Amino acid sequence: MIFLAGEWVPAWLAMSITFAVALLGVAGLGWWVLRGDARNRASEDIDTAEPTEHH
């Protein structure tokens, strides 16, 4: 049993790195989607805005 206890540390480290990479990926993807949504909404506002009169 003492021999197997030494395998927990590398396994825990590998799983921590895996979850950290997954968390960064999900956060990055969410940021990218929200940024694209904001750009799309901004371009829709430009199309529907009333033209301004130049004097």
C-alpha positions in Angstrom: 0.0 0.0 0.0 2.9 2.4 0.7 4.2 1.7 -2.8 0.9 2.8 -4.4 0.8 6.0 -2.4 3.6 7.4 -4.5 1.5 7.2 -7.6 -1.1 9.6 -6.3 1.1 12.7 -6.5 1.8 12.5 -10.3 -1.8 11.5 -11.0 -3.1 14.5 -9.0 -0.7 16.8 -10.8 -1.6 15.5 -14.2 -5.3 15.8 -13.5 -4.8 19.4 -12.1 -3.0 20.4 -15.3 -5.7 18.8 -17.4 -8.5 20.6 -15.6 -6.6 23.9 -15.7 -6.1 23.6 -19.5 -9.8 22.7 -19.9 -10.8 25.7 -17.8 -8.6 28.1 -19.8 -10.0 26.7 -23.0 -13.6 27.1 -21.9 -13.0 30.6 -20.6 -11.2 31.6 -23.9 -14.0 30.1 -26.0 -16.6 32.0 -24.0 -14.7 35.2 -24.3 -14.3 34.7 -28.1 -18.0 34.0 -28.5 -19.1 37.0 -26.4 -16.7 39.3 -28.3 -18.1 38.1 -31.6 -21.6 38.7 -30.3 -20.8 42.2 -29.2 -19.3 42.9 -32.6 -22.4 41.6 -34.4 -24.7 43.7 -32.2 -22.6 46.8 -32.9 -22.8 46.2 -36.6 -26.6 45.7 -36.4 -26.9 49.0 -34.6 -25.0 50.8 -37.4 -27.3 49.3 -40.0 -30.5 50.3 -38.2 -29.4 53.7 -37.0 -30.9 56.7 -38.6 -28.6 58.6 -41.0 -27.3 61.9 -39.6 -27.7 65.1 -41.6 -24.5 66.9 -42.5 -24.8 70.7 -42.7 
